[in-house]
Each structure stands twice: as C-alpha cells, then as structure tokens.
Amino acid sequence: MRKIGVITDVHGNLPALQVILARLQAEKVEEILHLGDVVDMGPYSAECLHLLHQTPNVTMLMGNHDKDFVMNDYIAKHLSHVPTEHKKFVFGGLTEDDRQIVARFPVYAERICGGAKLQFVHYAYDRNNPPKTVADICFKWIEQHPTAEGLDKNFDTFDGEAVFFGHKHEKCDIQGKMLYVDVGSVGCHPEAEATGIVIDYDDNGWSYRRVSAPYDMESLRKAMSEMPCGEQIFDFYFMRKHVTY
C-alpha cells in the first residue's frame, strides 16, 4: 500500500504544521501535497515556508494569500477579515528569496492512484484558460454552503474522479459528478488539533482518511497577540467568532 499526505492552509501556524508533518511521516507517506496558503495570518509564515521547502518530497501549490505575497499585494480584500496592516507586517517579515520560492508554486497537481485520476488545487479556477503568470491566477468564489450542484458548477472544468482542495478551511466530503474533498485547514479552526488527509492506494484502488494530532494552540494565540490585528484574526479565523472590532 502506497500513501500520499495532503494538507492545506497552514497560514503561518508552525506548531500545527510541525505536528501534522510528524503524523504524516509516521504514516510513511511517500509525498506530501500542501494545497495553498502557506503564508499570512499566523505568526510564522517564513518558518512554515522554509520547513515545507526543506522537507523532502513536498509539493506546495499556490493559494490566494501566496499569490498576494508574490505580487506584494497587502491591501485588504473585499470580504476578507485580514486587514492591510496585518498583511503588510507579515509580508515584511519575508524575503525576496522567499518570494521567488513562492512564485514557483504550481496552481494544480494530479496523481494517478489505483487507476483513478486525483486532482489537487487550492480552489476551483477555469482550467480551460490556465493562468500564464501568477498575476493571472483567479480562483472562483467559495461555495459558502457547499452542495453537489454548486461544486459541480464551480469545478466544471475539472475531470478526474476526485478533487482535493482547501481555501474555505472547513472539511467537507461531497459526491457530485466527482468526489469533492475539502481537506480543511491544518490549524485554522477552534480545535487544538492539526489535521490532514492520508490517501492510501495500490494497483486495485484508492481510499482516503482524515488524520489529526494535538498541538499547542495556546502558544499560537500568544504569538498572534503580538502581531498587528493578531487577536482579531485569531478570533475570526481560528476560533471562528464573528466579532466586530
């Protein structure tokens, strides 16, 4: 039995990343795919980027926050709760060498597992018109309440047996024209558990399962409290408190 590890949206959460990498390595996965958004929000963007970059057999895909960093676009986005002040602070802690690493992230990956075509992406985009540059990358609007019909529409240019993605930070497993698997953020959720997926496969087929391991969320909260708007972001994106500041 062969194994692939899948994680997404680490968002600078180094304590969670360290734990889930150890969990996947204990599973003896042959490779790990990170489906976008290594940087921003959490206090350890550089450390997360460097750890993943230095870990053997890791493929990092481009996420919207990664794109913002490459383009040095720190202006707060419409409907985003990550303020300009925060993004500018985080991007200022990264280097031009880091920018070059992130600029090389692919948008899409696929693997053939047990005869099935599995696709990996941060979120849906028009694969009939693939981006030629980082600036061209345009992910579709998130399905806030995912349904088979809605995901079929968003991923209409995808054609595998299953697509694994992130972006929304919330796990889902929905069967439509394909199997849609939101891996769920490594650590942007209220549970002090780092999460990911292991895909098991051989010549006869494939399956996947969710894995998790506890991490020190309190240390993350304390580190975020020292960042501009860090408490606001921790409450909204990690604790999922819909608060107004």
C-alpha positions, 0 to 999 in steps of 0.5 A, a space after each residue: 500500500 502506497 500513501 500520499 499526505 495532503 494538507 492545506 492552509 497552514 497560514 503561518 501556524 508552525 506548531 500545527 504544521 510541525 505536528 501534522 508533518 510528524 503524523 504524516 511521516 509516521 504514516 510513511 507517506 511517500 509525498 506530501 501535497 500542501 494545497 495553498 496558503 502557506 503564508 499570512 495570518 499566523 505568526 510564522 509564515 517564513 518558518 512554515 515556508 522554509 520547513 515545507 521547502 526543506 522537507 523532502 518530497 513536498 509539493 506546495 501549490 499556490 493559494 490566494 494569500 501566496 499569490 498576494 505575497 508574490 505580487 506584494 499585494 497587502 491591501 485588504 480584500 473585499 470580504 476578507 477579515 485580514 486587514 492591510 496592516 496585518 498583511 503588510 507586517 507579515 509580508 515584511 517579515 519575508 524575503 525576496 528569496 522567499 518570494 521567488 520560492 513562492 512564485 514557483 508554486 504550481 496552481 494544480 497537481 494530479 496523481 494517478 492512484 489505483 487507476 483513478 485520476 486525483 486532482 489537487 488545487 487550492 480552489 476551483 479556477 477555469 482550467 480551460 484558460 490556465 493562468 500564464 503568470 501568477 498575476 493571472 491566477 483567479 480562483 472562483 468564489 467559495 461555495 459558502 454552503 457547499 452542495 453537489 450542484 454548486 461544486 459541480 458548477 464551480 469545478 466544471 472544468 475539472 475531470 478526474 474522479 476526485 478533487 482535493 482542495 482547501 481555501 474555505 478551511 472547513 472539511 467537507 466530503 461531497 459526491 457530485 459528478 466527482 468526489 469533492 474533498 475539502 481537506 480543511 485547514 491544518 490549524 485554522 479552526 477552534 480545535 487544538 488539533 492539526 489535521 490532514 488527509 492520508 490517501 492510501 492506494 495500490 494497483 486495485 484502488 484508492 481510499 482516503 482518511 482524515 488524520 489529526 494530532 494535538 498541538 499547542 494552540 495556546 502558544 499560537 494565540 500568544 504569538 498572534 497577540 503580538 502581531 498587528 490585528 493578531 487577536 482579531 484574526 485569531 478570533 475570526 479565523 481560528 476560533 471562528 467568532 464573528 466579532 466586530 472590532 
